[in-house]
Amino acid sequence: MQLFNSTRGDTRPCPEWWMLHRDKCYYFSTNKTTWNKSEEDCISRGAQLIVVEDQEDLDLLRQQSRVHLSFWIGLRRKEAWEWINGQAFNPSWFSSDSTDRGDCACQTVVGIHSVICSKNQHWICQKGAADM
């Protein structure tokens, strides 16, 4: 993973202070807010809350949660758990001690948890990387 923090005029696949991983750019918040406000922040950056597509994405989340402890991800329960892009959620990714605590999801070092949406946490935005 590579952090881009240069303000030079050269072409970068990710905006300043975003990290590149595979073909996506990730923004890790430094402050905390609610799930709804974190989603709004990502949208304002031309991105979305992170959506886990495979085990490698899940491993990235676990690695980063060692730094931030926990953060919002793009998973929410309406009737069933669903990613914000409409993809179905694999319930086996929930942490074994996660119960019906809320309708929003966060990632911690031990796994994905159900949390009330009004809790303040860090978050991760994602968007596609520019042509490299």
C-alpha angles and dihedrals in degrees: 000000000000128000117216113208103144119123092196119120095249120120115263128182091225134040121256113293093015123117126229118223118169105316098336138081120224130201117201112201120229095201133051133243143147124294092254094049092046089053089050090050092053092049090051087056092052090254143093136232109280117280117202111225102170146354092282090058090048090051089052089054092050091049093051094045088067086068101038099027092217138003142175119266130191096266124112139165120232103152093328131012110275137168114245090248090059098257117141116252123237102229091202087075091068115104112256091242094049112116135171094297097138149328099266129071134227133183122232131175089270098046148281117329136193109238137171109267095231094064115111114239142147117266142201125225123198136194137160118280119248118252108293 
